[in-house]
Structure formats: C-alpha cells, structure tokens
Amino acid sequence: MEVTPAHLDLRKDQGLEVVWSDGRRSFYPIGWLRRMSPSADARELRKQIAKNPLTVLPASVSGGPLVATGAELVGNYAIRITFSDGHATGLYSWEYLRKIDPEPPAAKAGD
C-alpha cells in the first residue's frame, strides 16, 4: 500500500507538517526542506559538502530569513516549494519526504 499525505500544512516561516495516510505525522522545518531539496544543484552541493565541509554555500537572494514563499501540488505524487532565496526547482515526492523525515519513526514517541 502506498502511503500518501492525508493533510498538508505549510507554515511559510516554520515548516511543512504532513499527516500521512498511515497516521504518522512529520514536520519538516523550512531550513531542512531547503537543505534537502531533491533538485540537481542541491544534490551536487550536498556531495561537495560531504567531501569538503568548508564548501562555501551560495548567497541568499532575499538577504532576510529563509521562508517558503509558496507551494504547489505536482500531480498526485509531489509538492514544489518556492523559497525566499529564489530556489524553486525541487520536487518533493511523497516517497522522498518520507525518506528525509528529520525525526524518523523509531525516534518518535508513541509510534
């Protein structure tokens, strides 16, 4: 059985809360979502950081705190989030969101 979101709540200055069809709840802080973007440029940056922790991160376009400026569903399988630093190319599939949950099920009380 494929697990899909039953409810999505994007709090632009905080993060994305997902209630999954299996009852699990996940919360993804905005910074975490941006850092874990599945876009090609973000994947490449994570590889560079893994090789060299002193890698220089790209400058923010907005200059202010990172927030989500919008989101849209992509078919029945993903969400695209636009960030205040101008990044908007990552498609977060439901499968990918489950994989990058910052608090895995074993760590959650009551799961």
MODELLER restraints for C-alpha pairs under 7 A, 6 or more apart:
rsr = mdl.restraints
at = mdl.atoms
rsr.add(forms.Gaussian(group=physical.xy_distance, feature=features.Distance(at['CA:3:A'], at['CA:20:A']), mean=6.64, stdev=0.5))
rsr.add(forms.Gaussian(group=physical.xy_distance, feature=features.Distance(at['CA:3:A'], at['CA:21:A']), mean=5.72, stdev=0.5))
rsr.add(forms.Gaussian(group=physical.xy_distance, feature=features.Distance(at['CA:3:A'], at['CA:22:A']), mean=6.47, stdev=0.5))
rsr.add(forms.Gaussian(group=physical.xy_distance, feature=features.Distance(at['CA:4:A'], at['CA:20:A']), mean=5.73, stdev=0.5))
rsr.add(forms.Gaussian(group=physical.xy_distance, feature=features.Distance(at['CA:4:A'], at['CA:21:A']), mean=5.50, stdev=0.5))
rsr.add(forms.Gaussian(group=physical.xy_distance, feature=features.Distance(at['CA:4:A'], at['CA:94:A']), mean=6.21, stdev=0.5))
rsr.add(forms.Gaussian(group=physical.xy_distance, feature=features.Distance(at['CA:5:A'], at['CA:18:A']), mean=6.20, stdev=0.5))
rsr.add(forms.Gaussian(group=physical.xy_distance, feature=features.Distance(at['CA:5:A'], at['CA:19:A']), mean=5.79, stdev=0.5))
rsr.add(forms.Gaussian(group=physical.xy_distance, feature=features.Distance(at['CA:5:A'], at['CA:20:A']), mean=4.31, stdev=0.5))
rsr.add(forms.Gaussian(group=physical.xy_distance, feature=features.Distance(at['CA:5:A'], at['CA:21:A']), mean=5.65, stdev=0.5))
rsr.add(forms.Gaussian(group=physical.xy_distance, feature=features.Distance(at['CA:6:A'], at['CA:19:A']), mean=5.57, stdev=0.5))
rsr.add(forms.Gaussian(group=physical.xy_distance, feature=features.Distance(at['CA:6:A'], at['CA:20:A']), mean=5.16, stdev=0.5))
rsr.add(forms.Gaussian(group=physical.xy_distance, feature=features.Distance(at['CA:6:A'], at['CA:21:A']), mean=5.07, stdev=0.5))
rsr.add(forms.Gaussian(group=physical.xy_distance, feature=features.Distance(at['CA:7:A'], at['CA:18:A']), mean=5.82, stdev=0.5))
rsr.add(forms.Gaussian(group=physical.xy_distance, feature=features.Distance(at['CA:7:A'], at['CA:19:A']), mean=5.08, stdev=0.5))
rsr.add(forms.Gaussian(group=physical.xy_distance, feature=features.Distance(at['CA:7:A'], at['CA:20:A']), mean=6.93, stdev=0.5))
rsr.add(forms.Gaussian(group=physical.xy_distance, feature=features.Distance(at['CA:8:A'], at['CA:17:A']), mean=5.88, stdev=0.5))
rsr.add(forms.Gaussian(group=physical.xy_distance, feature=features.Distance(at['CA:8:A'], at['CA:18:A']), mean=4.80, stdev=0.5))
rsr.add(forms.Gaussian(group=physical.xy_distance, feature=features.Distance(at['CA:8:A'], at['CA:19:A']), mean=6.60, stdev=0.5))
rsr.add(forms.Gaussian(group=physical.xy_distance, feature=features.Distance(at['CA:9:A'], at['CA:16:A']), mean=5.72, stdev=0.5))
rsr.add(forms.Gaussian(group=physical.xy_distance, feature=features.Distance(at['CA:9:A'], at['CA:17:A']), mean=5.11, stdev=0.5))
rsr.add(forms.Gaussian(group=physical.xy_distance, feature=features.Distance(at['CA:9:A'], at['CA:18:A']), mean=6.55, stdev=0.5))
rsr.add(forms.Gaussian(group=physical.xy_distance, feature=features.Distance(at['CA:10:A'], at['CA:16:A']), mean=4.40, stdev=0.5))
rsr.add(forms.Gaussian(group=physical.xy_distance, feature=features.Distance(at['CA:10:A'], at['CA:17:A']), mean=6.35, stdev=0.5))
rsr.add(forms.Gaussian(group=physical.xy_distance, feature=features.Distance(at['CA:12:A'], at['CA:67:A']), mean=5.55, stdev=0.5))
rsr.add(forms.Gaussian(group=physical.xy_distance, feature=features.Distance(at['CA:12:A'], at['CA:68:A']), mean=4.57, stdev=0.5))
rsr.add(forms.Gaussian(group=physical.xy_distance, feature=features.Distance(at['CA:12:A'], at['CA:69:A']), mean=6.38, stdev=0.5))
rsr.add(forms.Gaussian(group=physical.xy_distance, feature=features.Distance(at['CA:13:A'], at['CA:67:A']), mean=4.87, stdev=0.5))
rsr.add(forms.Gaussian(group=physical.xy_distance, feature=features.Distance(at['CA:13:A'], at['CA:68:A']), mean=6.49, stdev=0.5))
rsr.add(forms.Gaussian(group=physical.xy_distance, feature=features.Distance(at['CA:14:A'], at['CA:29:A']), mean=5.80, stdev=0.5))
rsr.add(forms.Gaussian(group=physical.xy_distance, feature=features.Distance(at['CA:14:A'], at['CA:30:A']), mean=5.79, stdev=0.5))
rsr.add(forms.Gaussian(group=physical.xy_distance, feature=features.Distance(at['CA:15:A'], at['CA:27:A']), mean=6.81, stdev=0.5))
rsr.add(forms.Gaussian(group=physical.xy_distance, feature=features.Distance(at['CA:15:A'], at['CA:28:A']), mean=5.35, stdev=0.5))
rsr.add(forms.Gaussian(group=physical.xy_distance, feature=features.Distance(at['CA:15:A'], at['CA:29:A']), mean=4.08, stdev=0.5))
rsr.add(forms.Gaussian(group=physical.xy_distance, feature=features.Distance(at['CA:15:A'], at['CA:30:A']), mean=4.50, stdev=0.5))
rsr.add(forms.Gaussian(group=physical.xy_distance, feature=features.Distance(at['CA:16:A'], at['CA:27:A']), mean=5.72, stdev=0.5))
rsr.add(forms.Gaussian(group=physical.xy_distance, feature=features.Distance(at['CA:16:A'], at['CA:28:A']), mean=5.10, stdev=0.5))
rsr.add(forms.Gaussian(group=physical.xy_distance, feature=features.Distance(at['CA:16:A'], at['CA:29:A']), mean=6.47, stdev=0.5))
rsr.add(forms.Gaussian(group=physical.xy_distance, feature=features.Distance(at['CA:17:A'], at['CA:26:A']), mean=5.74, stdev=0.5))
rsr.add(forms.Gaussian(group=physical.xy_distance, feature=features.Distance(at['CA:17:A'], at['CA:27:A']), mean=4.47, stdev=0.5))
rsr.add(forms.Gaussian(group=physical.xy_distance, feature=features.Distance(at['CA:17:A'], at['CA:28:A']), mean=6.39, stdev=0.5))
rsr.add(forms.Gaussian(group=physical.xy_distance, feature=features.Distance(at['CA:18:A'], at['CA:25:A']), mean=5.71, stdev=0.5))
rsr.add(forms.Gaussian(group=physical.xy_distance, feature=features.Distance(at['CA:18:A'], at['CA:26:A']), mean=5.20, stdev=0.5))
rsr.add(forms.Gaussian(group=physical.xy_distance, feature=features.Distance(at['CA:18:A'], at['CA:27:A']), mean=6.40, stdev=0.5))
rsr.add(forms.Gaussian(group=physical.xy_distance, feature=features.Distance(at['CA:19:A'], at['CA:25:A']), mean=4.56, stdev=0.5))
rsr.add(forms.Gaussian(group=physical.xy_distance, feature=features.Distance(at['CA:19:A'], at['CA:26:A']), mean=6.55, stdev=0.5))
rsr.add(forms.Gaussian(group=physical.xy_distance, feature=features.Distance(at['CA:26:A'], at['CA:101:A']), mean=6.47, stdev=0.5))
rsr.add(forms.Gaussian(group=physical.xy_distance, feature=features.Distance(at['CA:28:A'], at['CA:101:A']), mean=6.82, stdev=0.5))
rsr.add(forms.Gaussian(group=physical.xy_distance, feature=features.Distance(at['CA:28:A'], at['CA:102:A']), mean=6.59, stdev=0.5))
rsr.add(forms.Gaussian(group=physical.xy_distance, feature=features.Distance(at['CA:30:A'], at['CA:67:A']), mean=6.34, stdev=0.5))
rsr.add(forms.Gaussian(group=physical.xy_distance, feature=features.Distance(at['CA:30:A'], at['CA:68:A']), mean=6.78, stdev=0.5))
rsr.add(forms.Gaussian(group=physical.xy_distance, feature=features.Distance(at['CA:31:A'], at['CA:66:A']), mean=6.95, stdev=0.5))
rsr.add(forms.Gaussian(group=physical.xy_distance, feature=features.Distance(at['CA:37:A'], at['CA:90:A']), mean=5.44, stdev=0.5))
rsr.add(forms.Gaussian(group=physical.xy_distance, feature=features.Distance(at['CA:38:A'], at['CA:90:A']), mean=5.14, stdev=0.5))
rsr.add(forms.Gaussian(group=physical.xy_distance, feature=features.Distance(at['CA:38:A'], at['CA:91:A']), mean=6.45, stdev=0.5))
rsr.add(forms.Gaussian(group=physical.xy_distance, feature=features.Distance(at['CA:38:A'], at['CA:92:A']), mean=6.63, stdev=0.5))
rsr.add(forms.Gaussian(group=physical.xy_distance, feature=features.Distance(at['CA:39:A'], at['CA:89:A']), mean=5.86, stdev=0.5))
rsr.add(forms.Gaussian(group=physical.xy_distance, feature=features.Distance(at['CA:39:A'], at['CA:90:A']), mean=4.32, stdev=0.5))
rsr.add(forms.Gaussian(group=physical.xy_distance, feature=features.Distance(at['CA:48:A'], at['CA:55:A']), mean=6.68, stdev=0.5))
rsr.add(forms.Gaussian(group=physical.xy_distance, feature=features.Distance(at['CA:49:A'], at['CA:55:A']), mean=5.57, stdev=0.5))
rsr.add(forms.Gaussian(group=physical.xy_distance, feature=features.Distance(at['CA:60:A'], at['CA:85:A']), mean=4.89, stdev=0.5))
rsr.add(forms.Gaussian(group=physical.xy_distance, feature=features.Distance(at['CA:61:A'], at['CA:85:A']), mean=4.65, stdev=0.5))
rsr.add(forms.Gaussian(group=physical.xy_distance, feature=features.Distance(at['CA:61:A'], at['CA:86:A']), mean=6.25, stdev=0.5))
rsr.add(forms.Gaussian(group=physical.xy_distance, feature=features.Distance(at['CA:62:A'], at['CA:84:A']), mean=5.92, stdev=0.5))
rsr.add(forms.Gaussian(group=physical.xy_distance, feature=features.Distance(at['CA:62:A'], at['CA:85:A']), mean=5.36, stdev=0.5))
rsr.add(forms.Gaussian(group=physical.xy_distance, feature=features.Distance(at['CA:66:A'], at['CA:83:A']), mean=6.94, stdev=0.5))
rsr.add(forms.Gaussian(group=physical.xy_distance, feature=features.Distance(at['CA:66:A'], at['CA:84:A']), mean=5.71, stdev=0.5))
rsr.add(forms.Gaussian(group=physical.xy_distance, feature=features.Distance(at['CA:66:A'], at['CA:85:A']), mean=6.67, stdev=0.5))
rsr.add(forms.Gaussian(group=physical.xy_distance, feature=features.Distance(at['CA:67:A'], at['CA:83:A']), mean=5.81, stdev=0.5))
rsr.add(forms.Gaussian(group=physical.xy_distance, feature=features.Distance(at['CA:67:A'], at['CA:84:A']), mean=5.44, stdev=0.5))
rsr.add(forms.Gaussian(group=physical.xy_distance, feature=features.Distance(at['CA:68:A'], at['CA:81:A']), mean=6.71, stdev=0.5))
rsr.add(forms.Gaussian(group=physical.xy_distance, feature=features.Distance(at['CA:68:A'], at['CA:82:A']), mean=5.72, stdev=0.5))
rsr.add(forms.Gaussian(group=physical.xy_distance, feature=features.Distance(at['CA:68:A'], at['CA:83:A']), mean=4.37, stdev=0.5))
rsr.add(forms.Gaussian(group=physical.xy_distance, feature=features.Distance(at['CA:68:A'], at['CA:84:A']), mean=5.96, stdev=0.5))
rsr.add(forms.Gaussian(group=physical.xy_distance, feature=features.Distance(at['CA:69:A'], at['CA:82:A']), mean=5.50, stdev=0.5))
rsr.add(forms.Gaussian(group=physical.xy_distance, feature=features.Distance(at['CA:69:A'], at['CA:83:A']), mean=5.39, stdev=0.5))
rsr.add(forms.Gaussian(group=physical.xy_distance, feature=features.Distance(at['CA:69:A'], at['CA:84:A']), mean=5.85, stdev=0.5))
rsr.add(forms.Gaussian(group=physical.xy_distance, feature=features.Distance(at['CA:70:A'], at['CA:81:A']), mean=5.89, stdev=0.5))
rsr.add(forms.Gaussian(group=physical.xy_distance, feature=features.Distance(at['CA:70:A'], at['CA:82:A']), mean=5.12, stdev=0.5))
rsr.add(forms.Gaussian(group=physical.xy_distance, feature=features.Distance(at['CA:71:A'], at['CA:79:A']), mean=6.76, stdev=0.5))
rsr.add(forms.Gaussian(group=physical.xy_distance, feature=features.Distance(at['CA:71:A'], at['CA:80:A']), mean=5.48, stdev=0.5))
rsr.add(forms.Gaussian(group=physical.xy_distance, feature=features.Distance(at['CA:71:A'], at['CA:81:A']), mean=4.31, stdev=0.5))
rsr.add(forms.Gaussian(group=physical.xy_distance, feature=features.Distance(at['CA:71:A'], at['CA:82:A']), mean=5.95, stdev=0.5))
rsr.add(forms.Gaussian(group=physical.xy_distance, feature=features.Distance(at['CA:72:A'], at['CA:79:A']), mean=5.67, stdev=0.5))
rsr.add(forms.Gaussian(group=physical.xy_distance, feature=features.Distance(at['CA:72:A'], at['CA:80:A']), mean=5.37, stdev=0.5))
rsr.add(forms.Gaussian(group=physical.xy_distance, feature=features.Distance(at['CA:72:A'], at['CA:81:A']), mean=6.69, stdev=0.5))
rsr.add(forms.Gaussian(group=physical.xy_distance, feature=features.Distance(at['CA:73:A'], at['CA:79:A']), mean=4.47, stdev=0.5))
rsr.add(forms.Gaussian(group=physical.xy_distance, feature=features.Distance(at['CA:73:A'], at['CA:80:A']), mean=6.37, stdev=0.5))
rsr.add(forms.Gaussian(group=physical.xy_distance, feature=features.Distance(at['CA:74:A'], at['CA:80:A']), mean=6.77, stdev=0.5))
rsr.add(forms.Gaussian(group=physical.xy_distance, feature=features.Distance(at['CA:77:A'], at['CA:93:A']), mean=5.48, stdev=0.5))
rsr.add(forms.Gaussian(group=physical.xy_distance, feature=features.Distance(at['CA:77:A'], at['CA:94:A']), mean=5.92, stdev=0.5))
rsr.add(forms.Gaussian(group=physical.xy_distance, feature=features.Distance(at['CA:78:A'], at['CA:91:A']), mean=6.08, stdev=0.5))
rsr.add(forms.Gaussian(group=physical.xy_distance, feature=features.Distance(at['CA:78:A'], at['CA:92:A']), mean=5.21, stdev=0.5))
rsr.add(forms.Gaussian(group=physical.xy_distance, feature=features.Distance(at['CA:78:A'], at['CA:93:A']), mean=3.90, stdev=0.5))
rsr.add(forms.Gaussian(group=physical.xy_distance, feature=features.Distance(at['CA:78:A'], at['CA:94:A']), mean=5.64, stdev=0.5))
rsr.add(forms.Gaussian(group=physical.xy_distance, feature=features.Distance(at['CA:79:A'], at['CA:91:A']), mean=5.80, stdev=0.5))
rsr.add(forms.Gaussian(group=physical.xy_distance, feature=features.Distance(at['CA:79:A'], at['CA:92:A']), mean=5.25, stdev=0.5))
rsr.add(forms.Gaussian(group=physical.xy_distance, feature=features.Distance(at['CA:79:A'], at['CA:93:A']), mean=6.45, stdev=0.5))
rsr.add(forms.Gaussian(group=physical.xy_distance, feature=features.Distance(at['CA:80:A'], at['CA:88:A']), mean=6.92, stdev=0.5))
rsr.add(forms.Gaussian(group=physical.xy_distance, feature=features.Distance(at['CA:80:A'], at['CA:90:A']), mean=6.14, stdev=0.5))
rsr.add(forms.Gaussian(group=physical.xy_distance, feature=features.Distance(at['CA:80:A'], at['CA:91:A']), mean=4.85, stdev=0.5))
rsr.add(forms.Gaussian(group=physical.xy_distance, feature=features.Distance(at['CA:80:A'], at['CA:92:A']), mean=6.19, stdev=0.5))
rsr.add(forms.Gaussian(group=physical.xy_distance, feature=features.Distance(at['CA:81:A'], at['CA:88:A']), mean=6.00, stdev=0.5))
rsr.add(forms.Gaussian(group=physical.xy_distance, feature=features.Distance(at['CA:82:A'], at['CA:88:A']), mean=4.38, stdev=0.5))
rsr.add(forms.Gaussian(group=physical.xy_distance, feature=features.Distance(at['CA:105:A'], at['CA:111:A']), mean=6.15, stdev=0.5))
